[in-house]
């Protein structure tokens, strides 16, 4: 759920919901433009969210807060 934004970077489907999963797959197979847009949005989202410098800064902030501010997540 952190990575997939329903309808933008992918589709969220409940486990074992084969009918909905197959509908979403068919939707993408039938609409190449939507498929390409969704792929590009997913790639950008992952690049921005999981970019190494950003991740390191987040870890540093967490450690700083835990050590100096005694904030616990």
Beta strands, then each sheet from edge to edge (+ up, - down):
end
